Every structure is written in structure tokens, then in C-alpha cells.
């Protein structure tokens, strides 16, 4: 029965995403045919960067979490197709054990994750070709096994609505990030239990945290929610309205923007650390800030669509024209500003960035976010092109002014 169920699930997924699957494989075959072996080396850097000695514990931990979050987001974007859609309502009446359901979900996820597996296959190929049989190759292989297994575990937990039960995985991420700082047999000995535990969690359940740690996590969560409610309650009504539209009606989009901005910041920070925060760091930070602004500027469209839907009601209110602009701008700016402040803080700490340059960087980014509202709302067809042109012009102008 399980094989029949798996066949029907895969058939449902292939029919529901037929055009998307075709485009994925066309893109993979085309890129592999054009770039050949050089693509394998380049894509492997996304994984093998975790083995670089020039990165610290915090960067490695963030990169591991970013990989897991991106895979989780990938599954959430197509969760209805992976689950089986309307077919799942019928299939749930079948006498199958939870392990059978987990196995079928895992195999369907394996098919849906084909584009995401390319960097890991490339990393394994590069490790085998360069390192051969050595402790460094074993260290990299155990890292790849842990990442793949933990990312599948995150996807399975997201499909089952058990994201809060991944506290033990956070502990494992910290363990792996610390183990990657070592070399030789010690690193392999520390990575082996983490990889084994991640593989075990694929078939079973994620181990629960001890009662003390679980209680600590719940206390921190309650404290965070309490502080958030108090802070939001003190904000002006227009800002609260914009924040409610973004974080309640468009959570998936905000989740995607979060990981895209985190990816930009982590790549920029990784390059700056490799360059030892020399003169190339500030231009890299400006480019990253422009990409962050380009990513978050799409939130203006979500806000404007919500305001347009509520216009039959809000038109009767005694509000001036354009009353939504300040709240929308501040809400979008509040989402993107922490990423820029993080990069400015790194430059101030490592590259001795002056206070004047830091203030100019942050204020120019805020001005860019304000300016990008018009290109996003003026034309839906040319929004991406006009936004990219504005961001490119801002990057060139800011670099000309801020660089000594």
C-alpha cells in the first residue's frame, strides 16, 4: 500500500508542478552544459565556505541556520503540492503508520529539492577530488551529511507544523559550528555524533530538549512576546496598521524577505572577513545594502494592495490624501534597517569606520528606501527594472561620496 501511496503522491506533485519541474531541469541542464565543471567548483563554495578557517563560530552558526531556513522556506512555498493537495484528505484515511507517512513525505521532498541538492553534490565531488582519503575530507563529508539530514528534518517539521520542536536542532547547530573550528581526528569525532543524530531524526522524531532547557526556551519566548506587544502598543496607529498588514497577512513573504536579506548580509560579511576588512569592505557593504533595499522594496506593493482593498471603507474617513505613506515607509524601513546596522557595526568594529561615514551610510540607505516606493508602485511591469536602476545609481553615488 505504501508503494501505491508513494506513486500517487509523486504523480500528484508532478502534475501540480509540471511546468515548474520542467523549467528546473531545463535550467540545470542548460547551466551544466554551458559552464560544465567550473559550475561544480563555484557552487561548492556555498557549502565548503563553512570549512574556511577565516570564519568564526558566529558566522558558521548563522550560515548553518540560513541553509536550514532556506530549505524550510522552499518546502513551505510548495507545501500544498508536496502534501498531495486534495488527495491527502483521502489518503489520511488509509491504515498507515506515522513512519510510513514520514517516509513518503521524505521521498516527495527529495524530488522537490533537486535544485537545492546541486551545491552539496558539487561539494562532495570537490572534496573527493582535492582531499582524497584524509581527515579534512572526512570532516567535510560529515558536515555535508549533517546539513542534508538536518535540512530535510526542518522541512518535515515545517510540513507537520512542529517548528517549535526544533530546539534540539539549534543545540546541534551550535555543536557543529564549534566542531568546525577544529581539525583532524578531533573534528571528525565531534561531527560524527551530530551527523548520526540528524540521520536518526529523519526516520524518528527530533529528540526533545531536557525539561530545564525547554522551560528556558518557553520563558524567553514569553518574554519576547510580552516586550513586542508593549513596544507595538506604544507605536502610532499608522505604523501599527502597516506592521499588522505585513506580519499577519504576508508572513510567508516576510519570511522569504528575511532569508534573502540574511543571505546577502552573510555573503557580504564572509567576503569582508576574507579580505581582512580592507578598502574593499565599504564598497561591498554598499552593494549589499543596495540588494537589501531592492529586496524589501517589494513590501510596498503588499501594503498598497491592502490599502486598495480597504479603500471603500477608508474613503469615508476624514483622512488627508497619502495618509498611509509615512506608516508604510517606516514599517518597510524598520525591517531593512537592522541588516544595514549590522554591516555598519562590523565595519566600525573591524575596519574603524568613522561615525560620520556610518551616519552617512545609514541615512543614505534610509533615503534609498523612501525613494524606492515610487518605482514599486508606478508600474507593475517595469518595477524590477526601475528599482534596479535606482539602486545601481544610489550605489555609485554613495560610493563616490563615502569612499575616501
N, C-alpha and C positions, 0 to 999 in steps of 0.2 A: 504493500500500500504506500509505503514511504517513497518508493521509486516513482510510482504513478503521480503522487502529490508533487514531487520534485519536477517531474516532466511538465505538469500543468502549470506550476509556478513559473518555470523558466519560459514556457510558451506565453504566459500572460505578460511577463516582463518584456519579452522580445517584441510582442505585438504592441504593447503600450508605448515602447520607446524605440520602435523600429527605425525611424528616421534618425534619431539621436545616436543609436548604436552604429548605424551605417556611417554617419559623419565622424564618429570617434575613430572607427577603424580606418576610414579613408585618410583622416589626418595623421594617424600613427604610421600608416604605410607610406604616405607621401613624405612625411618628415624623415622617416628612416631611409627612404630611397634617396632623398636629396642630401642629407648630412652624413648618412652612413655611420661609421664607427665613431666619428667625432661627437655625435649626439650622445652616445652612450657615456663618453667621458664627461661631457658637460652636465648631463642630467644626474650623474652620480655624485656631483659636488653637493647637491641638495641634501644628501644623506651623509656623505663622508665628511662634510664640514663639522659634524659632531665629534669627529676623531681628531680634529686640529688642536694642537696643544696651545694655540694662542687664544682660545676661547675659555672663559671661566665657567664656574658652576652655574651661575645665574643664567648666562646665555644658553648653555646646554639645556637647562631645565625649561627655559622658555621655548626653545626650538622643539624639544620633545612634545611639550604641551601644544605647540602650534601644529605640529604634524597630526596629533590625535584630534585636535579640534577641527582641522580641515577635513579629515576623513569623516568625522561625525557630521559635519555640515553637508558633505557630499551625500551621505545617506539620507539626511533629513530633507534635502532638496527633492528627492525622488522616493520618499518613504511609501507613498500610496502604491506606486508601481512595484516596489520591492516586496511589499507585504502581500500583494496579489489583488488589491482592489476589491471589487465585489465578490470575486471568487473566494477570498479569505473568509467571508461570512459563512459560506457553505463548508469550507474546509475545516473550520473550527469545530464542527460537529463530529468530525471523524475521531475514532478512538486512538489517538496518538499521544505519546508521552511528551513532556516538555523537551527532552533531549532530541526527539525526532524533529520537533518544530525548530529547535536551535540549529540542528544540522541542515535542514532545508534553508533556513534563513542565511546561514553561513555560505552555502553554495550559491545562492542567488546573489549575495553580496560579492562573492568572488567574481562573478560575471560582470556586475555593475562597476566594479573597481578596476577594470582593466587599464584605463589610462593612468590611474594612480600607482599601479604596480611597476611602471616602467623605470622610475628612478631607483627602485630597490633592486630590480634585476640588473640594472646597469651598475649599481654599487657592488653587488656580489660579483659580477663579471670583472670589474676593475680590481677588486681585492684579490681575486684568484689569479689574475694576470700579473699583478705587481708584487704582491706579498708572497704568493705561493703558500707553502706549509710553514707558518710561523705564528708566534703568539699574537702579533698585530693582526694577522688575517683572522685568527680565532676571535680576537676582541671585536673586530668589525663584523664578523659573521653573527656573533651573539647579539650585537646591537641591532642588526637587521632583523633577526628573529624576534627580538623583543618589540621592536617598533611595529612590525607587521601584525604580530599577535595582539598587542595592546590596542592598535588601531581598529582591528576587527572587533575586539571586545567593546570598545567605545561605540561602534556602530550598532552592535547588537543591543547594548544597553539603551541607546537612543531609540531604537525601534520598539523596545519593550517599555519605554518610559521610566527607566531606572537610572537616570543620570546622577541622582544624589547618592546612589550606591557605589559610586566610583571613587570613594575616598581612599580605599586601599591602593588604587592605581596611582593616585597622587604620591603616596608614600613610595611606591615602586619607582616612579619617575625621579624622585629625589635620590633614591638609592643608585639608579643607573647614571644619573648626571654626576654623582660623586665618584662612581666606579670608573667613568670615562677619564677622570683626571689621572688615573694610574696606568701603568704599563706592565707588560709581561704577564707572568702567571697570576699575579695578584688581581689584575683587571679581569682576566678570564674567570677566575674563581668567584669574583663578586658579581659578574654579569650572568653567570650560569644560573643561579637561583632565580633571578628576575626573569630571564627568558623562559625557564621551566614553568614558573608560576603563571606567566602570561599565556603560555600554551595550554596549561591546565584550565585556565579561566575560559578558554574558547569552548571547551566541552562542558564544564560545570558552571558554577556561578562565581562571581568575583568574591573573594574572601571578605567577610565583614570585618570592620575595624574593631579593636577592643572597645569595651564599654566606655572606658575613660576617654579615649580618643574620639569616639562618636559623640559623647556628651560635649566635648570641647568644640567639635565642629558645629553642633547644633547651637551652642551658646554664641559662637562667633557669627553664625548665620542670623540668629535672632537680634544680636546687637547691630549687625549691619542693616537689617531691615528697619529696625527702630530708628537708627540715625538717618537712614534715607527718607523715611516718612517725615521726620521732623524737619529735615532740610528742605524737602519739596514743599512742605506746608508753609514755609516762610517765603517761598518764591512768589513773584507776581502771577496773577491768574493767566496772563497770556503765555508766559513761559511754561506754566504747568499744563496748559492745554496742548502746546506743541510737544512737550515731553510725553504726555499721555498718548498722543497720536502715534509717536514713533515707537515707544517701548511697549505699548499694548496692542496696537493694530498691526504693527510691522516688525514683530520680534524676529522673524526669520531673516528679514532684510538687514536688521541691525546686527544680527549675529554674523551674517556674511560680511558686512562692512567692518565689523570688529576684527575678524581674522584677516581680511585683506590689508587693513592698516597695520595690524601686528606683523604681518609678513613683510611689509615694506620697511617697518622700523627695525626688525631683526636683521634683515639683509643689510640695511644701511649700517647698523651697529657692528655687524660682523665684518664688513669691509673696512670700516673705520678702525676697528681694533687690529685688523691685519696690517693696515697702513700705519699703525702706531700713532694715530691721531695727528698726522702731519698736515700739510697745507691742502691736501685733497679732501679732508674731512668736512669742512664747511660747505664746499660745493655739493658733496654727496648728501649732506643733511638738507640742503636747499632742494635738491632733486626729490628726495624722499618726502619732504613737506609738500611739494607740489603734487606728488602722487596721492598723498593722503587727502589733500584738498579736492583733488579730482574724484576720489572715491566717495567722500562724504557729501559732495555737492549733489549727488543723486537723491539725497534725502529731501531736498526742496520739492521734488516732484511728488513724493508721498504726502507731504504736508499740504501742498496746493490741491491735490486731488481730494483730500479730506475736507478742505475748506470749500471746495466747489460743491461737494455733496451736501454740505450743511448750509449752503447759501440761501435756500428758501426760508430757513429759519433765521439766520443771522442778518438777512437783509432787513428784517423788521426791527432790529435793534438800533438804538441811537449811537452807532459807532462811525468814526471817521473812515475815510477811504484809506485802504492799506493798513488797517489796524493789526493785521496778522504778521506784517513784515518783521517788526522788532522781535517778537517772540520766536518766530521761526528761525531767524538768523542766530539768535542767542542759543537756541536749542541745538542747531547744527554745529555751531562753534564750540559749544560745551562738549560735544562728542569728539571732535577732532583735536582740540587744544591739548589734552593730556599727552598725545603722541608727540607733538612738537615740543612740549615742555620736557619730555623725557630725552629727546635728542639734544635739546639745548643744555639740559643738565649734564649729559655726558660730555659735551664739548666744553662746558665750563669746568668740569672736574678733571678731564684728561688733557684737554688742549688749551686750558687757560683762556677761554673765551671771555672777553671783557663784558661788563654789564651793559655798555652802550650797544655793542653788537647783539647781545642776547635780547635786549629790549627791541631793537630794530627788527630782528628775526621774527619775534613773536608778533609784534604789531603789524608787520607786513603780511604775515600769514593770516591774521585776522582780517585784514583788508582784502586779501585774496578771496577768502570765504564769503565775504559780503558781496564782492563783485561777481562771483560765480552764480549768484542767484538768478541774475538776468539771463545768461546763456542757457541755463537749465529750463527756464520757463518760457523763453521766447519761441523756441522751435523744437518740437519733439524729434524731427528728422535730423537736424544738424546740431543737436545739443552736444553730442560727444565731440564732434569736430571743433565747434566753437569753444567748448570748455578746454580742450587740449591746446588750442591756440593761445587762449588766455593764460593757462598755466605755464606754457613754454615762454611766453613773453614775460611773465612775472619772474620765472626762474632766472632768465637772462638779466633782467633789470635788477633784481635783488642781489645777484652775484656781482654785478658791476658796482653796486653801491656798497655792499658789505665787505667784499674782499679787499684786503689792504693792497 
